[in-house]
């Protein structure tokens, strides 16, 4: 299951964890993996994603053409 966007009120403490938890419980409860996509190098977002103890992390690659 891929989550492209998560949006909550940032000034409400616990809004993002609750959003993630409830969304997964109601929409992906029978699936093995949830892909929360790239953390964009944002420290808080990366910390949040790592707190869910991911099964694995994928390496990011860049392709350039000459």
C-alpha positions as semicolon CSV with decimal commas, in nm:
position;residue;x (nm);y (nm);z (nm)
1;X;0,000;0,000;0,000
2;X;0,147;0,338;-0,094
3;X;0,073;0,657;0,097
4;X;0,154;0,951;-0,130
5;X;0,037;1,236;0,093
6;X;-0,030;1,282;0,464
7;X;-0,169;1,615;0,577
8;X;-0,274;1,709;0,929
9;X;-0,270;2,016;1,150
10;X;0,094;2,048;1,252
11;X;0,008;2,242;1,568
12;X;-0,206;1,953;1,700
13;X;0,034;1,726;1,889
14;X;-0,004;1,363;1,780
15;X;-0,213;1,443;1,471
16;X;0,028;1,282;1,224
17;X;0,082;0,957;1,420
18;X;-0,295;0,925;1,468
19;X;-0,356;0,992;1,100
20;X;-0,105;0,725;0,998
21;X;-0,233;0,472;1,251
22;X;-0,602;0,516;1,175
23;X;-0,554;0,529;0,799
24;X;-0,357;0,204;0,808
25;X;-0,605;0,036;1,043
26;X;-0,903;0,124;0,824
27;X;-0,750;0,098;0,475
28;X;-0,455;-0,138;0,480
29;X;-0,522;-0,380;0,766
30;X;-0,483;-0,690;0,546
31;X;-0,165;-0,579;0,370
32;X;0,191;-0,667;0,464
33;X;0,367;-0,340;0,381
34;X;0,291;0,030;0,370
35;X;0,522;0,247;0,161
36;X;0,530;0,597;0,310
37;X;0,763;0,713;0,032
38;X;1,060;0,952;0,040
39;X;1,132;1,161;0,351
40;X;1,285;1,438;0,133
41;X;1,570;1,478;0,380
42;X;1,334;1,640;0,634
43;X;1,473;1,533;0,972
44;X;1,139;1,514;1,155
45;X;0,976;1,317;0,876
46;X;1,264;1,070;0,859
47;X;1,258;1,027;1,239
48;X;0,883;0,964;1,224
49;X;0,915;0,704;0,950
50;X;1,200;0,524;1,127
51;X;0,994;0,512;1,448
52;X;0,762;0,261;1,277
53;X;1,057;0,017;1,255
54;X;1,048;-0,037;0,878
55;X;1,111;-0,390;0,749
56;X;1,361;-0,247;0,502
57;X;1,473;0,079;0,342
58;X;1,529;0,124;-0,028
59;X;1,830;0,313;-0,160
60;X;1,757;0,629;-0,352
61;X;1,918;0,647;-0,695
62;X;1,959;0,927;-0,949
63;X;1,976;0,864;-1,322
64;X;2,143;1,123;-1,542
65;X;2,156;1,132;-1,921
66;X;2,443;1,271;-2,123
